[in-house]
């Protein structure tokens, strides 16, 4: 089966809107926090089906529409210079925690907040399943000052005190303190900043609201420039898009497996659960001539209008591959 698919997998290049600038690679030292930040960012983008690469500081930044600086990307001369050039040429950044300190236009990142955990309070219920409320945030957060062009997306809310032996609360953390809130997540046309180490938080706790906040800010930064989107693919599904230059065609992949926990830290694929009618939209300037499942050779109905290709994959059992010819 793999051999049959090789003609569509050889000599291809990844199409990605977003790059995660690896904190682990940039910092060049063993760090659990950096590794967790990279992991959390990758999980969010994969689960929301963004097209992305994970890069180091030697890669070409100009290829990407948005670069994510997860939580703790340390400043150094090479990275700062490349990011400043990228931003000046219209590139977009989503940074969190200490990442981007000293280089984000209009953002002055200061000291770590004393209270931990604290809470995130979104400005709008849009994008949040549970609406506007105080969502607990477990990782470090930082005080910052944004310039006027930044719009507030979410506030950071203080607790009454840190839970210690001298200041006790019967729960795992202290409740939010009404009225004690400051700007926590802000966005401009090109820059988004989140004051928490939100990607580490997601890697450790897997909190839905962390993913919702990042997704909302990435959607705002990308706007109509997002290359592809899918509907009907669960969060455990993977969507990728590749370009095969020699044959002048795009190849989209859908991968999905239902996993079960077996023992400690072991996930097994025991049952093959099919997916039906996964809808795909891809923006491409080239007029599309044909869309078909490969290697089966089954042509798929499609619509191409105003640079947007739409088609539906009728059934996926573990893996589906679609050839888009121009």
N, C-alpha and C positions, 0 to 999 in steps of 0.2 A: 504493500500500500504506500509506504514512504517513497519507494523507488518511482512509483507512478506520478508522484507529486513533484519530484525533483526539477523538471523543466521550468516550473513556475517559482522555484525557490533559489535557483542559481543566479549569481551576479545581480543581486537586487540591493537597493538602498532604501533605508528607512525614511518614511515621511513623518515628520514630527512638528507639531506646532509649538511644543513646550520643551524646555530643557530643565532638568534638575541639576544644578551645579552641586556636585557631591561634597558635602561638608567633610566627609571622611577623607576624600582625595585631596581637597584643598588644604586641610589642616595638617595632613601628612604625619599623623601620630595616632596611636591607638586611643580610641575614645568611644565608650559605650554610647554617650549622648549623641555624637556625630553619626554613628551607625544607626541609631534609632531614628534620628531625624531624617536621614536618607530613606530608611525603610518606610516610615510613615508617609512621606511625600509620594513615594512610589505606589504605595497601596491606594492612596486617595485618587491619584491620577488613573491607575488601572481600574479601580472600581467604578469610577465615573466615565471610563472609556475615552479619555483624552489620548491623543497621539503624542507621545513623548519619548525623549532620550534621557539617559543619565550620563552626564559629561564631567570631565575634569577641566582644569584651568588651561590646558593646552588646546582644547577644541575651538572651533570657529563659532563664536557667539552669534555672529550676524545671521546664521541660518534659521534662527528661532524667533518666533513672534513674542514669546514670553519666556523669561528665565526665572526659575524659582531658586531663592537662596534660603535653604531650610535651617532655621533656628540658630545655628552656631558657626556659619562660614566665617573663618577668621580673615581679617584684613591682611593683605600683603601687597607689595608694590605691583606685581604682575597682574593679579586679579583686579585690584582697584583700577588700574589703568584700562584694562580691557572692558570692565563694566562701565566705567565713565564714558568711554568711546561708544559703547553699545547704546547707552542711554541717550547720549547726544545725537545719535543717528536715528532716534525714534524707537529704540527697543523698549520693551515693557518688562517690569520687574514685580514679582511678588516676594517680599522678604518677611521674615518672622524672627522674633527673639532678638539676638545680638547681630544677626546677619545684616550687612549693608551699612553698618555704623560708619559714619563719616563720608559716605558716597551717595546716599539717597537724597536727591534734591528736595529740600524743604522738610526733611525729617531729622531732628536732633534726638538721638537715642541716649538716654541717661542711665541712671542707676537702677539696679534690680529692685523691684517692689518688695517690701518687707513681708507682706501677707501672702501666704501660700498654704493651701489652695485659696483661690479667689473665684470670681464669677465673671462670665461673659453675658452681656445683655444686648441682644441685637436691636438695632433701631427699627427695623421693619420685620414683619412676620414672613415676608416673601422668601422662600427657599428653606424655611425652617418648619418641619412637620409639626413641631409642638409650639409654634408661634413665638411670641415675645415673652420671655421669662428669664430667670437667672439660671444659666447653665454653669455647672461647676467646672473649673479648669485646674488641673493638678500640677502643671509644670511652672517653671520660673516665668515671670513676666517683667517687663521693663518700662520705666517711665520714659515718656518721649514728648517732644513738642512738634506738632505739625504746622506748616505754614497754611495761610487761609485757603489756598486752592484745593486742599484736601477735604473730602466729604467723610463724615463719620459713618461707619458701617455698624460698629458695635462698641459698647462701652465696657470697661472693666470695673467691676463692683467690688469694693472692699468687704471683708468679713469684720466681725467685731474684734477678733484677736486670733493669733495662731494657737492651735490646740497643743498645749503642753501640760506637764504635770502641775504647773502652777495656774494655768488658765484652761480649765477643763470644759469640754462639751461632750454630751453623751453620744453624739454621732461621730463619724469618722473625721468630720471637719466642721468648722463653725459656720452658722448661717450667714447669709448676706446681710449687710448693714444698709438699710434703705437710705437713699439720698447721698451715699458716699460712692460716687462714681466719677470716672474720668474717661477720656477718649482711649479706646483700646485697639480698634481696627479702623484704618482710614484708607481712602483710595482717591487717586486723581485719574486723569486720562491715561497716564503711563505707569504710575507707581501704586502698588498696594503694599501696606505694611500692617502686620499683626503683632501685637506686643508680647504675646505668649510664645513659648516654644511649642507651637501647636502640632507640629509633625511628630515630635517625640511623644507628645500627649496621645496622639492617635495610635502610634505604634504600640504604646504600653496599654492604654485603656480602651482604644477602639470606639471612642464616643462619637455618635452620629453627628452631633452638633459641630464638632471640629471639621468633619468632612463637608457638612452643609455650608459652613462659613467659607472654607477654602474654595469650594465649587462656585459659590456665588461671586466671589471676588475674581476668580479666573474667568468665569463667564463674562463678567463686566469688562475685564481687560481685553479678552479676545474679541468679543462682539461678533460681528459678521465674518470675521477672519478665521473662525474655526473651520478647519478643513473637513472634518467628518463628525457625524453623530449617529448613534444607533438607538433604537427603541426595541424593547422586548428581550434584551440581553441582561441576565441577572448580574449582580455586582461581582460574582465569582467568575463571570465570563471575561474573556480577553478579546479585544478587537485591535488589529494592527493593519496598517496600510503600507505597502511597499511599491517601489517603482522599478521596473525592469527595462532599462534603457535600450538594450539590444533589440527587444521586441516591441518597444514603445507601448507598454501597457502597465496598468496598475493591477496589483494583486491584493485583494483584501482577505484577511483571515478572521474567522470566528472560532474561538476555542472555548469549550465549556465542559466541565466534568463535575458531577455531584460527588463530593468527598464526605467520608465519615471518619470520626476520630477512632483510632485503634491504639490503645495503650497510651503512652506518654509522648506527646509531640510527634505523633505519627498520624498522617492522613492517608486513607486508602480510597481508591476508586473501585468500588465493588459493583455498583449498578450504573449502567449507561442510561442516562435520562435525556431523551431528545428535547430539543427546543423547536418551536414552530413559529414561522412568520416573523423573523427578526428583520426589522425595517432599517435600511441604511441610507444615509444622505451624505454625499461627497461633493465638495466644491472643486471644480476643475475648469480651467479656461479652455481646454481642448474639447472639441465636440466629440461625443461618445458615439461609436458605431455599433458596438455590441457588448453585451454583458452576459456571461455564462458561468455556470458552475464547472469547475475543473477538478480532477481530470474527467469527470463524467461527460462533459461536453453539452450539458443541458442549458439551452438559452433561457434567460430570465427576462420577463417583461420589465421595461424600465422607462423612466421619463427623464429627459434632459431639457431643462429650460432655464435660461438666464444664468448659465454657469453652474447650475445645481443638478446633480444626478441623484435620482431616487430609485431604489429597487428593494425587493423583499426576498430574503432567503427562506424558502418554504420549510426546510427542515435541516437541523444541524444535529448530528450524532457524534459527539466529541469534537469534530473539526469540519468546518466548511471553508472552501477556498473559491474565490470569485475572481475571474479574469475580466478586466475592463479594457476594451480595445478602442483605439482612436483611429 
